[in-house]
Every structure is written in structure tokens, then in C-alpha cells.
């Protein structure tokens, strides 16, 4: 605690080591605006988890979740509908396509994604999946070589895997939980059991 003595008057300044004092919502918002690195979803999530660890200690209420397209639609890329644009203060001008995507999930089923929209929003897994990935019509001509992945295709082909945040920080996972997007949409806890 910093202090100064002026004559017989002692002034004590209470200076918090972190401006956020451990509030998870505020911490997410700060990282969303000030720590975000475009095209580095895994790094963004790990930096967030590290900050949670510094401010709260235990991070095992968080899981690090990876989304991959195990099918052939959009050349095996993850197709996102509501992603942040390259100039991350506005929506992407068109859908985003990634080789994989990484998010954080807490023990109450809330998603922390630094690429979801243009403002920091913590939403339920169901709302997140619907807005970020599934708000899209089916392809008009499936298999036509068209660069699209409809709702049904994503539900079946997109696979989720998760590890505890502490395992992610250590760079090793003892128990990886895996499930299809369809299962996760109906029961997000499948990623924690």
C-alpha cells in the first residue's frame, strides 16, 4: 500500500493492482477492447484465462473449447455468421471462415468469444451457436461446389472439444471432452462431463 508522510499527516492511497478487481464481466470487456489480437482466437482466450487466474486464482470453472469442421463443407473451414471484422470495431463485411475457432465456456454455460460481434457479449451456449453459426439457410444446391454450409450440415459436421482452463494453461490435457454441435446445442454440459 503506497503512503506518504507530510509532517504529522499520513496519507494512504489504496491503489488496486488491477483496475478490474476480479470481476469476470469487466475483465472480459477489457480484454475484448484492449487485448484482442485479430486472427488469434486461441491466444485471446488463453490471455483471458491467464488474467482470470491472476485476479481470481482458480480457473477450473472455465473450459477452453475448440470448434472444428470435420466435414467437407466450405473446404473444412468453420463458417461464422456474426464475426468481428478485420477492423474489429464493426461486423465482418461477409461471413468469416476459419480453420478452427476457440472460445471460453464457464460452468453455467456462458460463452466468452472475442470474435463474436462488435461489442463484448457473454451469452448462453444456445444463443451463441444460433447467432454465430446457425443463423443461415440451408444451401440451395448441396454438393454443387458452392461455398456454403447450411444449418443441418454445421450441426452434424462441426465438432467441439474442451479441456479445463488449467489444463490449457499447462499445455496438456488429461481428459478432452468431445461432441458434435448438435449435441452441444441441446446439452452444453456434454463438454464438461
C-alpha positions as CSV (number, residue, x, y, z in Angstrom):
1,X,0.0,0.0,0.0
2,X,1.7,3.3,-1.1
3,X,1.8,6.0,1.5
4,X,3.4,9.5,2.1
5,X,4.1,11.3,5.3
6,X,3.5,15.0,5.3
7,X,4.6,16.4,8.7
8,X,2.4,14.6,11.1
9,X,-0.2,13.7,8.5
10,X,-0.1,10.3,7.0
11,X,-1.8,9.8,3.6
12,X,-2.6,6.3,2.5
13,X,-3.6,5.6,-1.1
14,X,-5.4,2.4,-1.9
15,X,-4.2,1.5,-5.4
16,X,-5.7,-1.7,-6.8
17,X,-3.2,-3.8,-8.6
18,X,-5.8,-4.4,-11.4
19,X,-8.4,-1.9,-12.3
20,X,-11.0,-4.7,-12.6
21,X,-10.6,-6.3,-9.1
22,X,-11.5,-9.7,-10.5
23,X,-15.0,-9.0,-12.0
24,X,-15.2,-11.5,-14.8
25,X,-17.6,-9.5,-17.0
26,X,-15.3,-6.4,-16.7
27,X,-12.2,-8.5,-17.3
28,X,-13.8,-9.9,-20.5
29,X,-14.8,-6.4,-21.6
30,X,-11.3,-5.1,-21.0
31,X,-9.7,-7.9,-23.0
32,X,-12.3,-7.6,-25.8
33,X,-11.4,-4.0,-26.3
34,X,-7.8,-3.7,-25.2
35,X,-6.1,-7.1,-25.6
36,X,-7.7,-8.5,-28.7
37,X,-5.5,-9.8,-31.5
38,X,-7.2,-10.4,-34.8
39,X,-6.8,-13.9,-36.2
40,X,-5.6,-15.3,-32.8
41,X,-8.7,-16.7,-31.1
42,X,-6.7,-19.3,-29.1
43,X,-4.2,-16.7,-27.9
44,X,-7.1,-14.3,-27.0
45,X,-8.8,-17.0,-24.9
46,X,-5.5,-18.1,-23.2
47,X,-4.6,-14.5,-22.3
48,X,-8.1,-14.1,-20.8
49,X,-7.7,-17.3,-18.8
50,X,-4.3,-16.1,-17.5
51,X,-5.9,-12.8,-16.4
52,X,-8.7,-14.7,-14.7
53,X,-6.1,-16.8,-12.9
54,X,-4.2,-13.6,-11.7
55,X,-7.3,-12.0,-10.4
56,X,-9.4,-14.9,-9.1
57,X,-6.9,-17.8,-8.7
58,X,-8.9,-20.8,-9.6
59,X,-9.8,-21.1,-13.3
60,X,-11.4,-24.5,-13.3
61,X,-14.9,-23.1,-13.7
62,X,-13.8,-22.2,-17.2
63,X,-13.2,-24.6,-20.2
64,X,-11.3,-23.8,-23.3
65,X,-13.4,-25.0,-26.3
66,X,-12.2,-25.6,-29.8
67,X,-14.6,-25.8,-32.8
68,X,-13.6,-27.6,-36.0
69,X,-15.4,-28.6,-39.2
70,X,-14.8,-32.3,-39.6
71,X,-16.8,-32.4,-42.8
72,X,-16.2,-31.2,-46.4
73,X,-18.4,-28.1,-46.5
74,X,-16.6,-24.9,-47.1
75,X,-13.4,-26.9,-47.6
76,X,-13.4,-28.0,-43.9
77,X,-13.4,-24.4,-42.6
78,X,-15.5,-23.1,-39.7
79,X,-18.1,-20.7,-41.2
80,X,-19.2,-17.9,-38.8
81,X,-22.1,-15.6,-39.5
82,X,-21.6,-12.9,-36.8
83,X,-17.9,-12.5,-36.5
84,X,-15.9,-9.3,-35.8
85,X,-14.4,-7.8,-39.0
86,X,-10.7,-7.2,-39.6
87,X,-11.3,-3.7,-38.5
88,X,-12.8,-5.2,-35.3
89,X,-15.0,-2.3,-34.4
90,X,-17.6,-3.3,-37.0
91,X,-19.1,-6.5,-38.3
92,X,-17.3,-8.5,-40.9
93,X,-18.4,-7.5,-44.4
94,X,-19.0,-11.1,-45.2
95,X,-19.0,-14.4,-43.3
96,X,-15.8,-15.4,-41.6
97,X,-14.1,-18.8,-42.4
98,X,-11.5,-20.2,-40.1
99,X,-9.6,-23.5,-39.9
100,X,-10.8,-23.7,-36.3
101,X,-12.2,-21.4,-33.6
102,X,-11.5,-21.2,-29.8
103,X,-13.8,-19.8,-27.1
104,X,-14.1,-19.9,-23.3
105,X,-17.1,-21.6,-21.6
106,X,-17.9,-21.1,-17.9
107,X,-19.6,-23.6,-15.6
108,X,-23.0,-22.0,-16.0
109,X,-22.9,-22.5,-19.8
110,X,-22.0,-18.9,-20.7
111,X,-19.7,-18.3,-23.7
112,X,-16.8,-15.8,-23.9
113,X,-15.8,-15.2,-27.5
114,X,-13.6,-12.3,-28.6
115,X,-14.7,-12.7,-32.2
116,X,-18.5,-12.6,-31.6
117,X,-20.0,-9.4,-32.8
118,X,-18.7,-5.9,-32.3
119,X,-19.4,-5.5,-28.6
120,X,-18.4,-7.8,-25.8
121,X,-21.4,-10.1,-25.1
122,X,-21.4,-13.0,-22.7
123,X,-24.3,-15.3,-23.9
124,X,-25.6,-18.8,-23.3
125,X,-24.2,-21.6,-25.5
126,X,-27.5,-22.0,-27.2
127,X,-27.8,-18.3,-28.1
128,X,-24.2,-18.2,-29.2
129,X,-24.5,-21.2,-31.5
130,X,-27.7,-19.8,-33.1
131,X,-26.3,-16.4,-33.7
132,X,-22.6,-17.1,-34.5
133,X,-23.0,-20.2,-36.7
134,X,-26.6,-21.4,-37.3
135,X,-28.4,-18.3,-38.4
136,X,-28.1,-19.3,-42.1
137,X,-30.4,-21.0,-44.6
138,X,-29.5,-24.4,-46.0
139,X,-27.5,-24.4,-49.2
140,X,-29.8,-24.2,-52.2
141,X,-27.9,-27.0,-54.1
142,X,-26.0,-29.1,-51.6
143,X,-22.9,-30.6,-53.1
144,X,-22.9,-28.2,-56.0
145,X,-19.4,-26.9,-55.2
146,X,-21.0,-23.8,-53.8
147,X,-19.0,-22.3,-50.9
148,X,-21.7,-22.7,-48.2
149,X,-22.6,-24.7,-45.1
150,X,-26.2,-24.8,-44.1
151,X,-27.6,-25.3,-40.6
152,X,-28.0,-29.0,-40.9
153,X,-24.5,-29.5,-42.2
154,X,-23.0,-27.5,-39.4
155,X,-24.9,-29.3,-36.8
156,X,-23.5,-32.6,-38.0
157,X,-20.0,-31.7,-39.2
158,X,-18.9,-29.2,-36.6
159,X,-17.1,-30.8,-33.6
160,X,-16.4,-29.3,-30.3
161,X,-13.6,-30.4,-27.9
162,X,-13.0,-28.9,-24.5
163,X,-10.4,-29.0,-21.7
164,X,-10.3,-27.3,-18.3
165,X,-8.7,-23.9,-18.4
166,X,-5.9,-25.0,-16.0
167,X,-5.0,-27.9,-18.4
168,X,-5.0,-25.4,-21.3
169,X,-2.6,-23.1,-19.4
170,X,-0.3,-26.1,-18.7
171,X,-0.4,-27.0,-22.4
172,X,-1.6,-30.6,-21.7
173,X,-5.0,-32.2,-21.4
174,X,-5.8,-35.2,-19.4
175,X,-9.4,-35.5,-20.4
176,X,-10.6,-33.9,-23.6
177,X,-14.4,-33.8,-23.9
178,X,-15.8,-34.0,-27.5
179,X,-19.2,-33.6,-29.0
180,X,-20.9,-32.6,-32.2
181,X,-22.5,-29.1,-32.5
182,X,-25.9,-30.8,-32.5
183,X,-25.2,-32.4,-29.1
184,X,-23.7,-29.2,-27.7
185,X,-26.8,-27.2,-28.9
186,X,-29.1,-29.4,-26.9
187,X,-26.9,-30.0,-23.9
188,X,-23.8,-27.8,-23.5
189,X,-22.8,-29.8,-20.3
190,X,-21.7,-32.6,-22.6
191,X,-18.4,-30.6,-22.8
192,X,-17.9,-30.8,-19.1
193,X,-19.0,-34.3,-18.1
